[in-house]
Amino acid sequence: MKIALCSSFVPFVDGGGRFIVEWLARKLLENGHEVERIYLPFVEDPRVMFAQMAAYRLIDLTESCDRLIAFRPPSYMLRHPCKILWFIHHFRGYYDLWNTEYCPVPDSVTGRAIRDTVFAADTATLCEARHIFTNSRTVSDRLRQFNGIDSEVLYPPLQYPERFRSDGYGDEIVCVSRIEHHKRQHLLIEALSHTQTPVKLRLCGIGTSGSYASELEALTHRLGLQERVILEHRWITEEEKAERLARALAVAYAPLDEDSYGYPSLEGSHAWKAILTTTDSGGVTELVVDSVNGYVCAPHPQALGEAMDRLFRDRSRTSAMGRAAYERVLDLGITWDNVVRKLLT
Amino acid sequence: MKVLVLNNMVPFLRGGAEALAEQLVRSLNATQGVQAELVRIPFKWEPAERLIEEILICRSMRLYGTDVMIGLKFPAYLVPHNCKRLWLLHQHRQAYDLWDAGQSNIPNTPRGQEIRNALIEADNRCFRDCEKIFATRLVANRLRHYNSIDSEIMMAPLNDPELFVGGDYGSYVFCGGRINAGQRQHLLIEAMKFTRSSIKLVVAGPADTPADAACLLDLVERYDLGNRVHLDLGCVPRERIAKYVNEALACAYVPVEEDFVGYVTMEAFSAAKAVLTVSDSGGPLDVVRDGDTGLVVQPDPESLAAAIDRLASNHHTTIEMGKEGRMRWIGMNVTWPLTIERLLA
């Protein structure tokens, strides 16, 4: 089958949005299909946004491929009789982030007119799709709430899940993620100060600015946790990541209201590790069931600290939850075989 | 410096322009202080009425956060940018020389005239706003003739010169490249029935359409040339192409009015093989000199047959011409670092 994978991109800003397309392309090729990736530039500036949407709309791929799979907005505005969506987010400034600092227009007559037009254009072109998959329940809920459109959750797998393994259960709770304020590594450090056991915390990753990492370092010193917090503020290779997760006691991932389950929690699951997260972490709580494959705590240092102690003390339970984490991934169908089958049905 | 390269795309089709665009981006990224990405805009030129929409699509796109744009082909070079350079691989020939030759898909009707004028007007506006325009000799001549625009001559370097190192001089003439009516591989097959020597012909490359492939297969069968003509049709790996070239007696390249010297020619010279071409092949005539670096004959099967026999019977001269071609090519100093330097100057 000839399959076109279409998405938008911002030149020189390489977001996670491209990985899902690249990985899927590889799997489809492995399955014997012909694949063309089409990334079109898009500038989310309200002054020129609609002209670009019109350009997307005018592009004619109807005869070029048997099936078109669209990802990032506004790639679903492309026309095709067999259009499938793997919808990963809205133009969020006009949707769930309306009237926040992330919203590009004011809540004025003009701003609301722009927003209404985005809604209308989205809804009309989304409705053309033969089937809409999303990357999380959160995103599916938003499609229902804002556009009145039903969709099916299709969780994106890791590129190479087989890279991860377990070498047993050490003393470190590991968090491999970008070091950013909304990922709340500070909350994990604060939690550690409430623990009774000698459990350790390893934070790995880079951030867009170094200032948050400096704050984390200062916080560690202030709480006197230098011996128990290991901060690796740098790019971690996939091999290093697998190595650290293999020896971990558990993984922690407690971002604020994330759209998706988050790759850190999925990577932990493939390394047979329980996941520590919080009730307000959004998509992560779709994956983690409290006391089954990890702990879902209130987003407070005290509660997280108690959970860390439990992970450390009750090791047989922690390792059982780690195995359950792996099984949960399979139960949810987070495999490429499942993804390919669903997208081509 | 952030450099964006703009090319058009026909989904699932790859040719010399695609390879050149990718190599250009790689070479830009290998240049200190330069970060480059490729943007490919889908292009559909049938029916002619589409051309208006294609122009509109490209003019409606926006690029932010980019210091320099390098446009390669119509209509992708129409995307607005205030620091635009063109390395013009093609204009839309159907509105220019092919129109004059009566080979355009744009109908010669009042509406066709309007479409053609709109296209030329869009081109002229774009060319006027460019900082610099580079082109091959043939394209530069057309630009002068049709658009009254001056440009600098620039040839495309070979993308993978390390593969074309030469080797033994075998008992076949090789013809590589895309397969379609305009590349006239059929002339070479027809020539084979007139040859007196026992030399063989190898044709390898992807056919544009199944009909193009069928045409060659039919000819081989009709003239009963199965044991003297080897067809290797499809996406032949570069390594296999290089082996065909490196072990050939000589190479043949017989397109109609090609804009460009042609990779086939450059690969042959790089591997020290003489090139057989025809008097109306266009670009190749820039470097192939009759009796010096190859043979240039009339574009008919009998003349080509005589030339193939000459190559086969004067083995020593054929090898010498190949070596001369290699010297000539090296002397032209067409390399990627120099190309990048000129594009960004």
Chai-1 contact restraints between the chains, C-beta under 6 A:
chainA,res_idxA,chainB,res_idxB,connection_type,confidence,min_distance_angstrom,max_distance_angstrom,comment,restraint_id
A,A4,B,P11,contact,1.0,0.0,6.0,A-B,restraint_1
A,P11,B,L4,contact,1.0,0.0,6.0,A-B,restraint_2
A,P11,B,E37,contact,1.0,0.0,6.0,A-B,restraint_3
A,P11,B,T66,contact,1.0,0.0,6.0,A-B,restraint_4
A,F12,B,K2,contact,1.0,0.0,6.0,A-B,restraint_5
A,F12,B,G65,contact,1.0,0.0,6.0,A-B,restraint_6
A,E34,B,F12,contact,1.0,0.0,6.0,A-B,restraint_7
A,E36,B,P11,contact,1.0,0.0,6.0,A-B,restraint_8
A,E36,B,F12,contact,1.0,0.0,6.0,A-B,restraint_9
A,P41,B,V39,contact,1.0,0.0,6.0,A-B,restraint_10
A,P41,B,L63,contact,1.0,0.0,6.0,A-B,restraint_11
A,V43,B,R62,contact,1.0,0.0,6.0,A-B,restraint_12
A,V43,B,Y64,contact,1.0,0.0,6.0,A-B,restraint_13
A,V48,B,R62,contact,1.0,0.0,6.0,A-B,restraint_14
A,A51,B,S60,contact,1.0,0.0,6.0,A-B,restraint_15
A,Q52,B,S60,contact,1.0,0.0,6.0,A-B,restraint_16
A,Q52,B,R62,contact,1.0,0.0,6.0,A-B,restraint_17
A,A54,B,S60,contact,1.0,0.0,6.0,A-B,restraint_18
A,A55,B,I57,contact,1.0,0.0,6.0,A-B,restraint_19
A,A55,B,S60,contact,1.0,0.0,6.0,A-B,restraint_20
A,A55,B,M61,contact,1.0,0.0,6.0,A-B,restraint_21
A,L58,B,E53,contact,1.0,0.0,6.0,A-B,restraint_22
A,L58,B,I57,contact,1.0,0.0,6.0,A-B,restraint_23
A,I59,B,P42,contact,1.0,0.0,6.0,A-B,restraint_24
A,I59,B,I57,contact,1.0,0.0,6.0,A-B,restraint_25
A,D60,B,K44,contact,1.0,0.0,6.0,A-B,restraint_26
A,S64,B,P11,contact,1.0,0.0,6.0,A-B,restraint_27
